[in-house]
Amino acid sequence: MSMIQGYSDTLTKVGVKYIQDPANFLASKIFPSCPVITLSGTFPTYDKEYWMKNEAQIRTPGTISEGGQHARGFDSYKCENVAYHEDVPDEYSSNDPVVLNSVRAATRRVTQKIAIYDEVDFCANFFVTGKWGTAESTPDPLWSAADSFPLEDVDAAKRIIKIATSYMPNKMVMAEAVYDIVKRHPQIKDQIKYTSSANVTPELLARLFEIESLVIMGAVYDSARFGATAVQQYVAADNVLLLHTTNSPSLEEPSAGYNFTWNGFGTNGYGARKLYLEEPMATRVEVHSYHQFKQVAADLGYMLLQPIA
């Protein structure tokens, strides 16, 4: 049996890494970012009922006009610190060949840990049943059936949001498994057969659904504890979420949610640092994230639950 000669000769040529494409992690792209200067605080809210009522009246000369109170309340946010670190022993960082660069590799791994946390956090709080009031349904027939009607189902959901709020949804969040079904659906193919020979893409689907942007949730993770039998799965359940969000924070236009980010650390509350530990003689790579995904207006979201078999 031949012996492997040379530490660097082996590890610089072959490495097994499971770094996901950063494009898989999209939770931070769904709610608009709202930078804040304090870790916690309040923001104004406005009573939808006050805005939507037909209360103006014809005023008789010499009388007081019809009027009401300034209907404003407050809600709160709290940017909690999510962090993770990895300690790289001196024996690695001092002896690794340049191309291996264990500190750089550690930085990528801890960064992915934060991205996975955010994806799980968003999906657990906003991409499951019961999170958007009673505004949810399961299509019948399911979209995996050839005789189903995804375009009409989405139109119906959009109208529910419009009637409830006066705003049309402008964003759709779709699980990757649902996207794989929809992009090959006979109804979708029929819509474009005379206008395009190109493959169906998220951009094309967004135009067909008359939505400004379509976000495909495709991140995966192992939901088991480290050392236990792996449970590999998608982070997002097989759902579709319709939302109305602002492009940037607004005091006048409502938004289904915001991503509150503290500007007291890094960029938008996110950053990494490196420090040396005398004991146990290691370089610590540590990533911190200060933010909160916050639902602001539940009636600006509609869930289509498990639309595929």
Summary of the structure (lengths in Angstrom):
residues: 309
radius of gyration: 24.8
end to end distance: 52.2
largest distance: 106.5
contacts: 848
relative contact order: 0.22
helix: 28%
strand: 27%
